[in-house]
Amino acid sequence: MKQIASTSVVKRLNEIDNVAIAVTSLPCGGVVEIDNIVSKENIPAGHKFALQDIGEGEDIVKYGQVIGYATQPISTGSHVHTHNVSMRERSSSLDNFKPAKETQITSGDRTFQGYVRSNGQVGTRNYIGILSTVNCSATVSKVVADQLNATDELKALGYDGVVAITHGSGCAINTDAEGYTFLDRVMRGYASHPNFAFVLVIGLGCETYQVKDMISRHESEGYKNVSYFNIQDAGGTRASIKLANEKLLTLASNTPIAQRSSVSLNHLCVALQCGGSDGYSGITANPALGYAADLLVKQGGSVILAETPEIYGAEHLLIDRAISEDVASKLLARIDWWKHYTSINNAELNNNPTPGNKQGGLTTILEKSLGAVAKAGTSSLNDVLQYAEKRVVPGFNFMDSPGYDPISVTGQIASGANIVCFTTGRGSVAGFKPAPCIKLATNSVMYNRISEDMDINCGQIVDGNSTISQIGEEILEKIIEIASGSQSASEELGYGNNEFVPWPVGAVT
């Protein structure tokens, strides 16, 4: 990203931009060190102000890209935000498409300490998983996990603990609908996840999402690390809790103890995620994470970007990076699906910036998307995945998902991500077991306010104390450190047990 005319007070990101960002709050009448512009009103930190007079209907340009248009005349030095900016419908096509050159592995000497599974997959954690097929078996699953985690028996055997994967679905859904397909993909993705040494699946017995059907599909793909039973067959809740405890303790004792060993970074797959974004996201944490993503891809590793509504308006930047017309077509197909999906639900993609996003300075989904795409760096786009579809192509992948963080990360982990990097400007406190989550703060004010929940302060970039490349390299080192066994901030606090949320598309009947 070309960054010009920046000071400790304001940042203009591209020479053709007609807005700049207030690094700190600008009082009315303040003189800006870009052409000696005088602010005509109070400009909150992270928000935009006009660098020139902008006529009604004229484009608002940030990052060198159009993020909206002026709904009224905007004078130089005025606040530029939702009160005077809107956006038009955007569309992309494959006219004159040219495949991008695939990013090559330029070095592969870096390693991390991972758990090598019998099928060749590598985990960053050594958990035992309990998967509920339906909400009705969630309580039993949680009780079993709590009981086993309350003792040191499993930790003494070398396990990180038991994770109960529970949710609010699994019944009253159409088995031919997308929601059922998504749930099945997610469940099988978690059942085969390398961060689990083995998994016990607990059903009720009469639900729509039948455990035997799930296991049959799971085993047909070659996975054998799963046991299962239904509560109704076991004799009720107390009998099921006893049975689950016995099964898991027997499996834990009889399974060969996994040990960390040195493996190449090509076994790392990082979920790239953002939440609680603000006006700093696209200039600090997101591009720094993108820099780290490029470094990992060049080492043979993989990254997964998601949240289709949050690339809307910036999809052309990803299309330009697609290695084939097939990959580009799959991306456009997902954009079209979302346009239809939002229209039949009386919504629009520009509804996406949340109240918190807007308070942080983001005005339109186009602006948010341009900043969000920065998380993926500059590597070639090698594949586009359906929600929770298994990643099979190394390098940079995009996965279709909503912009709701728990649903999106759930899909990324099901696709094979064994670590999560999460940028946040307003502050996020979630964890995502069984994958460790690294929190990247976009600004120093928020970092200092909730520092116990953050891992890296990317606000040092806008403070002038670090560069994007320096923080990007720090992020890669943190990824390697956490993947090798060090705990992230959310893990130290014990978080990550409640963020499993499969995408609930479709009618509940």
Buried (B, 14 or more C-beta within 10 A) or exposed (E): EEBEBBEEBBBBBBEEBBBBBBBBBBEEEBEBEBEEBEBBEBBBBBBBBBBBBBEEEBEBBBBEBBBBBBEEEBEBBBBBBEEBBEBEEBEBEEEEBEBBEBBEBEEEEBBBBBBBBEEEBBBBBBBBBBBBBBBBBBBBBBBBBEBBBEEEEBEEBBBBBBBBBBBEBBBEBEEEBBBBBBBBBBBBBBBBBBBBBBBBBBBBBEBBBBBEEBBEBBEEEEBEBBBBBBBBEBEEEEEBBEBBBEBBBEBBEEBEEBEBEEBBBBBBBBBBBBBBBBBBBBBBBBBBBBBBBBBBBBBBBBBBBBBBBBBBBBBBBBBBBBBBEEBBBBBBEBBEBBBEBBEEEEEBBBEBBBEBBBBBBBBBBBBBBBBBBBBBBBBBBBBBBBBBBBBEBBBBBBBBBBBBBBBBBBBBBBBBBBBBBBBBBBBBBBBBBBBBBBBBBBBBBBBEEBEEBBBBBBBBBBBEEBBBBBBBBBBBBBBBBBBBBEBBBBBEEEBBBBBBBBBBBBEEE
